[in-house]
Amino acid sequence: MAASTRFWRRPEDWRQLLLALLDARQLTLAVVALAVLVRTTLGFHPHSGEGNPPMYGDYEAQRHWMELTINLPAREWYAGGPHNDLQYWGLDYPPLTALQSMLCGYAIASLEPEAMELDTSHGYESYTSKLYMRWSVLICDMLIYFPAILCFVGSSHWSPTTSRHRATKSTAR
């Protein structure tokens, strides 16, 4: 088989084909739509540890971190205490991420307060609270994660032509 008939095996050829078929805006929109579709589809499946005490899995970790950040002063987020058992999903994210958990926690608490009650909500799982948390992920992705990636990809520091040019210059030396 000739090398030209195996274009599908080389990622750079796929990229060139996609760029030829779609302009940059259409391609960006298609990638973002695919990412949202994948995240939404995965939301229909059970989460790890669902209904399994005592830790209840990933959902409980995120829910608990929101509970801690909206109910405790920031100085107690990372320290053990009467309302913060570090063995039960102690907050282990950096402060900026904890602030994001706090904002999402306030939003969920305004819709379903029992999901964020300090000490009494351990293992809390309701259809609506899961829905709110899944929507919070999509919204944060749309407001923070996707724009950050688009800025990085669109920057002059990374582009297919710039990286290829740098690689050619460095191998020529």
Secondary structure, 3 states (H helix, E strand, C coil): CCHHHHHHHCHHHHHHHHHHHCCHHHHHHHHHHHHHHHHHHHCCCCCCCCCCCCCCCHHHHHHHHHHHHHHCCHHHCCCCECCECCCCCCCCCCHHHHHHHHHHHHHHHHHCHHHHCCCCCCCCCCHHHHHHHHHHHHHHHHHHHHHHHHHHHHCCCCCHHHHHHHHHHHHHC
